[in-house]
Amino acid sequence: MAKIKKGDLVQVITGARQDRGGDRGKQGKVLKVFPATNRVLVEGINRITKHTKVGQSTRGTKTGGIEIDEAPIHVSNVAIVDPETKKPTRVGFREETVEKDGVQKTVRARYAKASGKAL
């Protein structure tokens, strides 16, 4: 079970400080998770400029130019934000029993270790 999932609010905990043009301390929502490479794509974090070749579409509109996109960042460089304190926290797992249609089922739930709130 992955500790970081799509839609989680995360904070960058390593890298260059914000006053030096870095992303450390910034928070953003996870857009995509790449489990094979242990990387996540975070909204507004690790922005890069791509220079694409200028061309023309069939309708005559210009394509290409300079585009600004987010690049994936390693999972170890981000931490999930606690929903109560809005600070980075570690993630724990606990088993909870859920009753659905009269049947009890045991599920693993993620929670913030600092406050104990469910994620």
C-alpha positions in Angstrom: 0.0 0.0 0.0 1.5 3.3 -1.1 2.0 6.1 1.5 1.4 8.9 -1.1 -1.6 8.7 -3.4 -3.1 10.9 -6.1 -5.0 13.8 -4.6 -2.9 14.0 -1.4 -1.6 17.4 -0.2 2.1 17.2 0.2 5.0 19.6 1.1 8.5 19.6 -0.3 10.9 18.9 2.6 14.3 19.0 0.8 16.0 21.0 -1.9 16.8 24.7 -2.3 15.0 27.2 -0.2 12.3 29.4 -1.7 14.4 32.6 -1.4 17.0 30.9 -3.6 14.5 29.9 -6.3 13.8 26.4 -4.9 10.7 24.6 -3.9 11.4 23.7 -0.3 8.5 24.5 1.9 5.9 24.7 -0.9 2.7 22.7 -0.7 0.8 21.2 -3.6 -1.6 18.5 -4.6 -0.4 15.2 -6.1 -1.5 15.0 -9.7 0.1 11.6 -10.6 2.1 8.8 -8.9 4.8 6.8 -10.8 5.4 3.7 -8.6 7.9 2.2 -10.9 10.4 5.1 -10.5 9.2 6.2 -7.0 8.3 9.7 -8.2 5.2 11.9 -7.9 4.0 14.8 -10.0 3.0 17.7 -7.7 0.9 20.7 -8.9 3.1 23.9 -9.0 6.3 22.1 -7.8 9.5 21.5 -9.8 8.4 23.6 -12.8 10.6 23.4 -15.9 10.6 25.2 -19.2 10.4 23.1 -22.4 11.3 24.6 -25.8 9.2 22.9 -28.5 9.7 23.3 -32.2 7.3 25.9 -33.7 5.1 24.6 -36.3 1.7 25.0 -37.9 -1.5 22.9 -37.5 -3.8 22.1 -40.4 -6.0 25.1 -39.5 -3.0 27.4 -39.7 -2.6 28.1 -36.0 0.9 28.2 -34.6 2.0 25.5 -32.2 5.1 25.1 -30.0 7.2 27.7 -28.4 8.1 27.8 -24.7 5.9 25.7 -22.3 6.1 25.5 -18.6 5.3 22.1 -17.1 5.8 20.3 -13.8 8.4 17.5 -13.6 8.2 14.5 -11.3 9.9 14.7 -7.9 11.2 11.8 -5.8 8.9 10.5 -3.1 11.5 10.9 -0.5 11.6 14.6 -1.0 7.9 15.2 -0.1 5.9 14.6 3.0 2.1 14.4 3.5 0.6 17.5 5.1 -1.4 16.9 8.4 -5.0 18.0 7.8 -5.2 19.4 11.3 -1.9 21.4 11.7 -1.1 21.9 8.0 2.5 20.8 8.7 4.3 17.8 7.2 3.8 14.5 9.0 4.6 10.8 8.7 2.0 8.3 7.6 0.8 5.3 9.6 -1.6 2.5 8.9 -4.2 1.0 11.2 -6.8 -1.7 10.7 -10.4 -0.6 11.0 -13.6 -2.7 10.8 -16.2 -1.3 8.3 -19.7 -2.6 8.1 -21.2 -2.6 4.6 -24.5 -4.3 3.7 -24.5 -6.2 7.0 -21.0 -7.6 6.4 -18.1 -6.6 8.5 -14.8 -6.1 6.7 -11.3 -5.2 7.9 -9.6 -2.5 5.9 -6.2 -0.7 6.3 -6.6 3.1 6.7 -3.9 5.7 6.5 -3.6 8.3 9.3 -1.3 11.2 10.2 1.0 10.2 13.0 1.2 13.7 14.5 -2.5 14.2 15.1 -4.0 10.8 14.5 -6.5 12.1 11.9 -7.5 9.9 9.0 -6.0 10.8 5.6 
